[in-house]
Amino acid sequence: MARPQSPERRKRYTIRLFQHELQQIQQKASTAGLTVSEYFRRAALNIQIRSRIHKKALGELSRMTGLQKYLLMKIVGLPHEDELRRELNSTLAAIRSTLDTLLKKKAEPE
């Protein structure tokens, strides 16, 4: 998301970093889907920095959970229903555990 343009001219500020520091900052900015400037701005102003990867992962895990629930309803009356139900329930539990882990990490400050 781009910052709105203000009629005020922007000022340039130069900082000195070691190469490894710059690489780490660039990686974190990329993961969050931000430019390095926007990443610095948000970090300096204590604005929450959210990762794009978490949003995508949460969406995918939510979709998979819905699909698993749908499959649980569709196996009623099939041969080996109990075995299928156990496998689907264990998969659903693993998805839920992963989702909970991601949500906890997302709630932690960076």
N, CA, C and O atoms as CSV, one atom per row, in Angstrom:
chain,resi,resn,atom,element,x,y,z
A,1,MET,N,N,0.841,-1.153,0.000
A,1,MET,CA,C,0.000,0.000,0.000
A,1,MET,C,C,0.901,1.235,0.000
A,1,MET,O,O,1.728,1.410,0.895
A,2,ALA,N,N,0.734,2.082,-1.004
A,2,ALA,CA,C,1.555,3.277,-1.128
A,2,ALA,C,C,1.061,4.364,-0.184
A,2,ALA,O,O,-0.132,4.476,0.097
A,3,ARG,N,N,1.992,5.145,0.288
A,3,ARG,CA,C,1.630,6.267,1.150
A,3,ARG,C,C,1.040,7.372,0.294
A,3,ARG,O,O,1.481,7.578,-0.837
A,4,PRO,N,N,0.059,8.080,0.808
A,4,PRO,CA,C,-0.507,9.184,0.032
A,4,PRO,C,C,0.526,10.292,-0.172
A,4,PRO,O,O,1.311,10.601,0.724
A,5,GLN,N,N,0.509,10.872,-1.350
A,5,GLN,CA,C,1.440,11.955,-1.644
A,5,GLN,C,C,0.997,13.215,-0.922
A,5,GLN,O,O,-0.182,13.567,-0.947
A,6,SER,N,N,1.926,13.884,-0.288
A,6,SER,CA,C,1.583,15.126,0.399
A,6,SER,C,C,2.166,16.288,-0.410
A,6,SER,O,O,3.154,16.123,-1.126
A,7,PRO,N,N,1.551,17.449,-0.288
A,7,PRO,CA,C,2.083,18.602,-1.014
A,7,PRO,C,C,3.460,19.022,-0.496
A,7,PRO,O,O,4.192,19.742,-1.175
A,8,GLU,N,N,3.798,18.578,0.681
A,8,GLU,CA,C,5.083,18.898,1.297
A,8,GLU,C,C,6.175,18.055,0.644
A,8,GLU,O,O,5.963,16.874,0.369
A,9,ARG,N,N,7.331,18.645,0.396
A,9,ARG,CA,C,8.446,17.901,-0.198
A,9,ARG,C,C,9.030,16.928,0.804
A,9,ARG,O,O,9.147,17.236,1.990
A,10,ARG,N,N,9.389,15.775,0.329
A,10,ARG,CA,C,10.015,14.783,1.205
A,10,ARG,C,C,11.484,15.107,1.384
A,10,ARG,O,O,12.130,15.652,0.488
A,11,LYS,N,N,11.992,14.773,2.528
A,11,LYS,CA,C,13.400,14.985,2.831
A,11,LYS,C,C,14.122,13.645,2.764
A,11,LYS,O,O,13.566,12.610,3.133
A,12,ARG,N,N,15.329,13.674,2.302
A,12,ARG,CA,C,16.150,12.467,2.216
A,12,ARG,C,C,17.054,12.410,3.439
A,12,ARG,O,O,17.606,13.421,3.872
A,13,TYR,N,N,17.192,11.204,3.986
A,13,TYR,CA,C,18.033,11.007,5.152
A,13,TYR,C,C,18.918,9.800,4.889
A,13,TYR,O,O,18.424,8.753,4.468
A,14,THR,N,N,20.173,9.924,5.122
A,14,THR,CA,C,21.119,8.844,4.857
A,14,THR,C,C,21.544,8.209,6.176
A,14,THR,O,O,21.859,8.907,7.140
A,15,ILE,N,N,21.549,6.886,6.208
A,15,ILE,CA,C,22.051,6.170,7.379
A,15,ILE,C,C,23.130,5.195,6.920
A,15,ILE,O,O,23.179,4.804,5.753
A,16,ARG,N,N,23.963,4.823,7.828
A,16,ARG,CA,C,25.051,3.895,7.510
A,16,ARG,C,C,24.732,2.526,8.104
A,16,ARG,O,O,24.379,2.401,9.277
A,17,LEU,N,N,24.866,1.516,7.272
A,17,LEU,CA,C,24.592,0.146,7.696
A,17,LEU,C,C,25.703,-0.769,7.207
A,17,LEU,O,O,26.346,-0.502,6.192
A,18,PHE,N,N,25.915,-1.833,7.933
A,18,PHE,CA,C,26.780,-2.894,7.424
A,18,PHE,C,C,26.004,-3.657,6.359
A,18,PHE,O,O,24.774,-3.634,6.343
A,19,GLN,N,N,26.713,-4.319,5.488
A,19,GLN,CA,C,26.064,-5.048,4.392
A,19,GLN,C,C,25.082,-6.090,4.912
A,19,GLN,O,O,23.983,-6.229,4.375
A,20,HIS,N,N,25.470,-6.824,5.956
A,20,HIS,CA,C,24.584,-7.862,6.490
A,20,HIS,C,C,23.325,-7.254,7.107
A,20,HIS,O,O,22.253,-7.857,7.047
A,21,GLU,N,N,23.450,-6.049,7.707
A,21,GLU,CA,C,22.282,-5.376,8.254
A,21,GLU,C,C,21.319,-4.962,7.148
A,21,GLU,O,O,20.106,-5.137,7.264
A,22,LEU,N,N,21.876,-4.414,6.081
A,22,LEU,CA,C,21.051,-3.997,4.947
A,22,LEU,C,C,20.326,-5.200,4.338
A,22,LEU,O,O,19.147,-5.103,3.997
A,23,GLN,N,N,21.011,-6.313,4.203
A,23,GLN,CA,C,20.386,-7.517,3.645
A,23,GLN,C,C,19.240,-8.003,4.525
A,23,GLN,O,O,18.191,-8.397,4.015
A,24,GLN,N,N,19.431,-7.977,5.832
A,24,GLN,CA,C,18.366,-8.402,6.750
A,24,GLN,C,C,17.165,-7.475,6.640
A,24,GLN,O,O,16.025,-7.938,6.610
A,25,ILE,N,N,17.409,-6.179,6.580
A,25,ILE,CA,C,16.325,-5.205,6.482
A,25,ILE,C,C,15.594,-5.362,5.150
A,25,ILE,O,O,14.364,-5.317,5.112
A,26,GLN,N,N,16.332,-5.544,4.066
A,26,GLN,CA,C,15.709,-5.742,2.758
A,26,GLN,C,C,14.847,-7.001,2.743
A,26,GLN,O,O,13.764,-7.007,2.159
A,27,GLN,N,N,15.325,-8.067,3.383
A,27,GLN,CA,C,14.561,-9.311,3.447
A,27,GLN,C,C,13.272,-9.116,4.231
A,27,GLN,O,O,12.214,-9.573,3.799
A,28,LYS,N,N,13.343,-8.447,5.373
A,28,LYS,CA,C,12.153,-8.208,6.188
A,28,LYS,C,C,11.157,-7.314,5.461
A,28,LYS,O,O,9.950,-7.547,5.525
A,29,ALA,N,N,11.657,-6.295,4.770
A,29,ALA,CA,C,10.774,-5.408,4.009
A,29,ALA,C,C,10.089,-6.183,2.884
A,29,ALA,O,O,8.894,-6.011,2.643
A,30,SER,N,N,10.837,-7.023,2.207
A,30,SER,CA,C,10.279,-7.829,1.124
A,30,SER,C,C,9.211,-8.792,1.633
A,30,SER,O,O,8.160,-8.946,1.011
A,31,THR,N,N,9.481,-9.436,2.758
A,31,THR,CA,C,8.519,-10.357,3.358
A,31,THR,C,C,7.216,-9.642,3.712
A,31,THR,O,O,6.130,-10.205,3.575
A,32,ALA,N,N,7.339,-8.394,4.167
A,32,ALA,CA,C,6.161,-7.613,4.536
A,32,ALA,C,C,5.505,-6.960,3.326
A,32,ALA,O,O,4.429,-6.376,3.452
A,33,GLY,N,N,6.140,-7.048,2.148
A,33,GLY,CA,C,5.586,-6.444,0.945
A,33,GLY,C,C,5.739,-4.933,0.934
A,33,GLY,O,O,4.901,-4.223,0.378
A,34,LEU,N,N,6.816,-4.439,1.551
A,34,LEU,CA,C,7.049,-3.005,1.649
A,34,LEU,C,C,8.388,-2.637,1.024
A,34,LEU,O,O,9.268,-3.484,0.874
A,35,THR,N,N,8.532,-1.372,0.664
A,35,THR,CA,C,9.837,-0.883,0.265
A,35,THR,C,C,10.667,-0.724,1.531
A,35,THR,O,O,10.130,-0.710,2.638
A,36,VAL,N,N,11.970,-0.606,1.360
A,36,VAL,CA,C,12.835,-0.412,2.525
A,36,VAL,C,C,12.475,0.902,3.220
A,36,VAL,O,O,12.453,0.969,4.449
A,37,SER,N,N,12.194,1.943,2.437
A,37,SER,CA,C,11.819,3.236,3.028
A,37,SER,C,C,10.558,3.113,3.874
A,37,SER,O,O,10.502,3.617,4.996
A,38,GLU,N,N,9.550,2.443,3.330
A,38,GLU,CA,C,8.297,2.290,4.062
A,38,GLU,C,C,8.498,1.419,5.295
A,38,GLU,O,O,7.893,1.664,6.338
A,39,TYR,N,N,9.348,0.401,5.175
A,39,TYR,CA,C,9.648,-0.460,6.318
A,39,TYR,C,C,10.298,0.354,7.439
A,39,TYR,O,O,9.898,0.244,8.598
A,40,PHE,N,N,11.306,1.175,7.094
A,40,PHE,CA,C,11.956,2.032,8.086
A,40,PHE,C,C,10.950,2.990,8.718
A,40,PHE,O,O,10.934,3.174,9.935
A,41,ARG,N,N,10.114,3.595,7.879
A,41,ARG,CA,C,9.132,4.564,8.360
A,41,ARG,C,C,8.214,3.923,9.397
A,41,ARG,O,O,7.992,4.474,10.474
A,42,ARG,N,N,7.689,2.753,9.054
A,42,ARG,CA,C,6.779,2.070,9.978
A,42,ARG,C,C,7.482,1.630,11.254
A,42,ARG,O,O,6.924,1.737,12.346
A,43,ALA,N,N,8.701,1.138,11.114
A,43,ALA,CA,C,9.448,0.704,12.302
A,43,ALA,C,C,9.748,1.896,13.210
A,43,ALA,O,O,9.614,1.797,14.429
A,44,ALA,N,N,10.151,3.019,12.620
A,44,ALA,CA,C,10.509,4.192,13.410
A,44,ALA,C,C,9.290,4.815,14.087
A,44,ALA,O,O,9.391,5.354,15.189
A,45,LEU,N,N,8.133,4.736,13.416
A,45,LEU,CA,C,6.913,5.331,13.970
A,45,LEU,C,C,6.091,4.326,14.776
A,45,LEU,O,O,4.970,4.618,15.194
A,46,ASN,N,N,6.655,3.153,14.985
A,46,ASN,CA,C,6.008,2.096,15.763
A,46,ASN,C,C,4.635,1.708,15.196
A,46,ASN,O,O,3.681,1.476,15.938
A,47,ILE,N,N,4.565,1.647,13.867
A,47,ILE,CA,C,3.358,1.196,13.176
A,47,ILE,C,C,3.523,-0.296,12.905
A,47,ILE,O,O,4.587,-0.733,12.467
A,48,GLN,N,N,2.482,-1.072,13.161
A,48,GLN,CA,C,2.577,-2.521,13.010
A,48,GLN,C,C,2.955,-2.904,11.586
A,48,GLN,O,O,2.401,-2.383,10.619
A,49,ILE,N,N,3.903,-3.819,11.475
A,49,ILE,CA,C,4.356,-4.336,10.186
A,49,ILE,C,C,3.823,-5.752,10.064
A,49,ILE,O,O,4.202,-6.634,10.835
A,50,ARG,N,N,2.950,-5.966,9.102
A,50,ARG,CA,C,2.334,-7.279,8.916
A,50,ARG,C,C,2.951,-7.978,7.720
A,50,ARG,O,O,3.229,-7.360,6.692
A,51,SER,N,N,3.155,-9.252,7.870
A,51,SER,CA,C,3.759,-10.045,6.809
A,51,SER,C,C,2.722,-10.490,5.796
A,51,SER,O,O,1.638,-10.936,6.171
A,52,ARG,N,N,3.047,-10.372,4.509
A,52,ARG,CA,C,2.175,-10.882,3.443
A,52,ARG,C,C,2.062,-12.396,3.530
A,52,ARG,O,O,1.000,-12.965,3.277
A,53,ILE,N,N,3.146,-13.032,3.884
A,53,ILE,CA,C,3.173,-14.494,3.928
A,53,ILE,C,C,2.159,-15.010,4.938
A,53,ILE,O,O,1.463,-15.989,4.668
A,54,HIS,N,N,2.066,-14.372,6.091
A,54,HIS,CA,C,1.093,-14.817,7.091
A,54,HIS,C,C,-0.319,-14.724,6.553
A,54,HIS,O,O,-1.120,-15.636,6.761
A,55,LYS,N,N,-0.637,-13.653,5.872
A,55,LYS,CA,C,-1.987,-13.487,5.331
A,55,LYS,C,C,-2.305,-14.591,4.336
A,55,LYS,O,O,-3.392,-15.168,4.364
A,56,LYS,N,N,-1.357,-14.881,3.460
A,56,LYS,CA,C,-1.565,-15.940,2.464
A,56,LYS,C,C,-1.683,-17.303,3.141
A,56,LYS,O,O,-2.544,-18.107,2.783
A,57,ALA,N,N,-0.828,-17.556,4.103
A,57,ALA,CA,C,-0.851,-18.848,4.803
A,57,ALA,C,C,-2.149,-19.017,5.579
A,57,ALA,O,O,-2.743,-20.095,5.571
A,58,LEU,N,N,-2.590,-17.959,6.246
A,58,LEU,CA,C,-3.836,-18.043,7.001
A,58,LEU,C,C,-5.018,-18.302,6.072
A,58,LEU,O,O,-5.900,-19.099,6.391
A,59,GLY,N,N,-5.035,-17.637,4.941
A,59,GLY,CA,C,-6.113,-17.844,3.978
A,59,GLY,C,C,-6.131,-19.271,3.447
A,59,GLY,O,O,-7.192,-19.886,3.340
A,60,GLU,N,N,-4.977,-19.786,3.121
A,60,GLU,CA,C,-4.879,-21.152,2.591
A,60,GLU,C,C,-5.264,-22.177,3.649
A,60,GLU,O,O,-5.985,-23.130,3.353
A,61,LEU,N,N,-4.793,-21.993,4.876
A,61,LEU,CA,C,-5.149,-22.930,5.940
A,61,LEU,C,C,-6.644,-22.884,6.241
A,61,LEU,O,O,-7.249,-23.920,6.516
A,62,SER,N,N,-7.238,-21.710,6.193
A,62,SER,CA,C,-8.682,-21.602,6.415
A,62,SER,C,C,-9.453,-22.327,5.313
A,62,SER,O,O,-10.448,-23.001,5.576
A,63,ARG,N,N,-8.979,-22.178,4.079
A,63,ARG,CA,C,-9.625,-22.854,2.952
A,63,ARG,C,C,-9.533,-24.369,3.115
A,63,ARG,O,O,-10.507,-25.085,2.879
A,64,MET,N,N,-8.365,-24.850,3.517
A,64,MET,CA,C,-8.170,-26.288,3.692
A,64,MET,C,C,-9.045,-26.836,4.820
A,64,MET,O,O,-9.567,-27.946,4.723
A,65,THR,N,N,-9.201,-26.061,5.877
A,65,THR,CA,C,-10.053,-26.483,6.984
A,65,THR,C,C,-11.492,-26.641,6.516
A,65,THR,O,O,-12.157,-27.614,6.873
A,66,GLY,N,N,-11.978,-25.695,5.720
A,66,GLY,CA,C,-13.333,-25.776,5.176
A,66,GLY,C,C,-13.502,-27.001,4.289
A,66,GLY,O,O,-14.536,-27.669,4.338
A,67,LEU,N,N,-12.493,-27.297,3.480
A,67,LEU,CA,C,-12.538,-28.469,2.614
A,67,LEU,C,C,-12.572,-29.756,3.431
A,67,LEU,O,O,-13.299,-30.687,3.085
A,68,GLN,N,N,-11.804,-29.819,4.498
A,68,GLN,CA,C,-11.792,-31.010,5.348
A,68,GLN,C,C,-13.162,-31.230,5.986
A,68,GLN,O,O,-13.644,-32.360,6.054
A,69,LYS,N,N,-13.783,-30.157,6.448
A,69,LYS,CA,C,-15.119,-30.279,7.046
A,69,LYS,C,C,-16.124,-30.789,6.012
A,69,LYS,O,O,-16.976,-31.622,6.321
A,70,TYR,N,N,-16.018,-30.282,4.791
A,70,TYR,CA,C,-16.895,-30.729,3.713
A,70,TYR,C,C,-16.712,-32.225,3.446
A,70,TYR,O,O,-17.687,-32.960,3.288
A,71,LEU,N,N,-15.461,-32.663,3.397
A,71,LEU,CA,C,-15.181,-34.085,3.154
A,71,LEU,C,C,-15.720,-34.958,4.281
A,71,LEU,O,O,-16.199,-36.062,4.023
A,72,LEU,N,N,-15.652,-34.494,5.514
A,72,LEU,CA,C,-16.192,-35.258,6.637
A,72,LEU,C,C,-17.695,-35.490,6.470
A,72,LEU,O,O,-18.201,-36.549,6.841
A,73,MET,N,N,-18.397,-34.525,5.924
A,73,MET,CA,C,-19.845,-34.687,5.707
A,73,MET,C,C,-20.131,-35.634,4.553
A,73,MET,O,O,-21.152,-36.322,4.564
A,74,LYS,N,N,-19.248,-35.687,3.549
A,74,LYS,CA,C,-19.480,-36.478,2.348
A,74,LYS,C,C,-19.140,-37.960,2.492
A,74,LYS,O,O,-19.560,-38.758,1.654
A,75,ILE,N,N,-18.395,-38.353,3.524
A,75,ILE,CA,C,-17.988,-39.762,3.625
A,75,ILE,C,C,-19.005,-40.625,4.357
A,75,ILE,O,O,-18.797,-41.828,4.516
A,76,VAL,N,N,-20.094,-40.029,4.800
A,76,VAL,CA,C,-21.117,-40.787,5.529
A,76,VAL,C,C,-21.639,-41.916,4.635
A,76,VAL,O,O,-22.070,-41.684,3.505
A,77,GLY,N,N,-21.591,-43.140,5.164
A,77,GLY,CA,C,-22.108,-44.304,4.447
A,77,GLY,C,C,-21.112,-44.977,3.520
A,77,GLY,O,O,-21.435,-46.011,2.936
A,78,LEU,N,N,-19.933,-44.440,3.365
A,78,LEU,CA,C,-18.926,-45.053,2.495
A,78,LEU,C,C,-18.249,-46.224,3.212
A,78,LEU,O,O,-18.176,-46.251,4.440
A,79,PRO,N,N,-17.754,-47.196,2.428
A,79,PRO,CA,C,-16.978,-48.268,3.061
A,79,PRO,C,C,-15.741,-47.655,3.747
A,79,PRO,O,O,-15.174,-46.681,3.252
A,80,HIS,N,N,-15.346,-48.209,4.845
A,80,HIS,CA,C,-14.189,-47.740,5.629
A,80,HIS,C,C,-14.407,-46.314,6.135
A,80,HIS,O,O,-13.454,-45.546,6.267
A,81,GLU,N,N,-15.647,-45.967,6.415
A,81,GLU,CA,C,-15.966,-44.607,6.877
A,81,GLU,C,C,-15.199,-44.251,8.145
A,81,GLU,O,O,-14.687,-43.138,8.266
A,82,ASP,N,N,-15.116,-45.178,9.085
A,82,ASP,CA,C,-14.433,-44.893,10.353
A,82,ASP,C,C,-12.958,-44.557,10.133
A,82,ASP,O,O,-12.432,-43.618,10.731
A,83,GLU,N,N,-12.294,-45.336,9.267
A,83,GLU,CA,C,-10.883,-45.094,8.980
A,83,GLU,C,C,-10.701,-43.733,8.279
A,83,GLU,O,O,-9.811,-42.961,8.635
A,84,LEU,N,N,-11.545,-43.455,7.290
A,84,LEU,CA,C,-11.484,-42.168,6.603
A,84,LEU,C,C,-11.726,-41.010,7.567
A,84,LEU,O,O,-11.040,-39.990,7.507
A,85,ARG,N,N,-12.695,-41.174,8.447
A,85,ARG,CA,C,-13.020,-40.123,9.408
A,85,ARG,C,C,-11.835,-39.854,10.351
A,85,ARG,O,O,-11.523,-38.702,10.653
A,86,ARG,N,N,-11.178,-40.935,10.812
A,86,ARG,CA,C,-10.012,-40.765,11.690
A,86,ARG,C,C,-8.895,-40.005,10.963
A,86,ARG,O,O,-8.284,-39.103,11.536
A,87,GLU,N,N,-8.631,-40.370,9.704
A,87,GLU,CA,C,-7.571,-39.708,8.934
A,87,GLU,C,C,-7.899,-38.238,8.693
A,87,GLU,O,O,-7.042,-37.367,8.844
A,88,LEU,N,N,-9.146,-37.973,8.316
A,88,LEU,CA,C,-9.544,-36.581,8.084
A,88,LEU,C,C,-9.503,-35.767,9.372
A,88,LEU,O,O,-9.097,-34.605,9.357
A,89,ASN,N,N,-9.917,-36.362,10.476
A,89,ASN,CA,C,-9.875,-35.646,11.754
A,89,ASN,C,C,-8.441,-35.347,12.186
A,89,ASN,O,O,-8.173,-34.275,12.730
A,90,SER,N,N,-7.517,-36.276,11.953
A,90,SER,CA,C,-6.123,-36.021,12.331
A,90,SER,C,C,-5.525,-34.926,11.445
A,90,SER,O,O,-4.751,-34.093,11.917
A,91,THR,N,N,-5.889,-34.933,10.158
A,91,THR,CA,C,-5.419,-33.880,9.254
A,91,THR,C,C,-5.998,-32.531,9.668
A,91,THR,O,O,-5.293,-31.522,9.676
A,92,LEU,N,N,-7.277,-32.520,10.009
A,92,LEU,CA,C,-7.931,-31.294,10.460
A,92,LEU,C,C,-7.286,-30.768,11.743
A,92,LEU,O,O,-7.120,-29.558,11.897
A,93,ALA,N,N,-6.925,-31.652,12.653
A,93,ALA,CA,C,-6.261,-31.247,13.895
A,93,ALA,C,C,-4.883,-30.647,13.600
A,93,ALA,O,O,-4.485,-29.667,14.231
A,94,ALA,N,N,-4.153,-31.234,12.642
A,94,ALA,CA,C,-2.839,-30.701,12.282
A,94,ALA,C,C,-2.966,-29.323,11.644
A,94,ALA,O,O,-2.162,-28.434,11.925
A,95,ILE,N,N,-3.959,-29.139,10.796
A,95,ILE,CA,C,-4.189,-27.830,10.177
A,95,ILE,C,C,-4.533,-26.811,11.246
A,95,ILE,O,O,-4.013,-25.695,11.243
A,96,ARG,N,N,-5.397,-27.192,12.147
A,96,ARG,CA,C,-5.816,-26.272,13.216
A,96,ARG,C,C,-4.628,-25.884,14.097
A,96,ARG,O,O,-4.503,-24.725,14.493
A,97,SER,N,N,-3.771,-26.831,14.399
A,97,SER,CA,C,-2.591,-26.556,15.210
A,97,SER,C,C,-1.665,-25.561,14.506
A,97,SER,O,O,-1.156,-24.630,15.130
A,98,THR,N,N,-1.454,-25.764,13.210
A,98,THR,CA,C,-0.617,-24.855,12.430
A,98,THR,C,C,-1.230,-23.462,12.381
A,98,THR,O,O,-0.526,-22.460,12.510
A,99,LEU,N,N,-2.537,-23.404,12.195
A,99,LEU,CA,C,-3.248,-22.132,12.160
A,99,LEU,C,C,-3.108,-21.403,13.497
A,99,LEU,O,O,-2.864,-20.197,13.524
A,100,ASP,N,N,-3.263,-22.128,14.601
A,100,ASP,CA,C,-3.104,-21.518,15.932
A,100,ASP,C,C,-1.690,-20.977,16.124
A,100,ASP,O,O,-1.505,-19.893,16.677
A,101,THR,N,N,-0.689,-21.739,15.664
A,101,THR,CA,C,0.703,-21.304,15.779
A,101,THR,C,C,0.927,-20.012,15.006
A,101,THR,O,O,1.573,-19.091,15.506
A,102,LEU,N,N,0.392,-19.939,13.782
A,102,LEU,CA,C,0.545,-18.728,12.983
A,102,LEU,C,C,-0.147,-17.537,13.629
A,102,LEU,O,O,0.380,-16.424,13.618
A,103,LEU,N,N,-1.317,-17.770,14.187
A,103,LEU,CA,C,-2.044,-16.671,14.819
A,103,LEU,C,C,-1.296,-16.158,16.041
A,103,LEU,O,O,-1.282,-14.953,16.296
A,104,LYS,N,N,-0.674,-17.058,16.802
A,104,LYS,CA,C,0.099,-16.635,17.969
A,104,LYS,C,C,1.303,-15.816,17.537
A,104,LYS,O,O,1.611,-14.797,18.154
A,105,LYS,N,N,2.001,-16.257,16.467
A,105,LYS,CA,C,3.163,-15.518,15.968
A,105,LYS,C,C,2.737,-14.152,15.449
A,105,LYS,O,O,3.445,-13.162,15.633
A,106,LYS,N,N,1.586,-14.102,14.806
A,106,LYS,CA,C,1.095,-12.845,14.259
A,106,LYS,C,C,0.774,-11.843,15.366
A,106,LYS,O,O,0.945,-10.637,15.189
A,107,ALA,N,N,0.305,-12.354,16.515
A,107,ALA,CA,C,-0.050,-11.484,17.637
A,107,ALA,C,C,1.178,-10.947,18.361
A,107,ALA,O,O,1.087,-9.930,19.048
A,108,GLU,N,N,2.327,-11.612,18.221
A,108,GLU,CA,C,3.547,-11.170,18.887
A,108,GLU,C,C,4.098,-9.937,18.170
A,108,GLU,O,O,4.069,-9.880,16.941
A,109,PRO,N,N,4.597,-8.953,18.915
A,109,PRO,CA,C,5.199,-7.776,18.276
A,109,PRO,C,C,6.508,-8.150,17.611
A,109,PRO,O,O,7.229,-9.026,18.089
A,110,GLU,N,N,6.817,-7.479,16.498
A,110,GLU,CA,C,8.059,-7.768,15.777
A,110,GLU,C,C,9.196,-6.933,16.293
A,110,GLU,O,O,10.318,-7.045,15.799
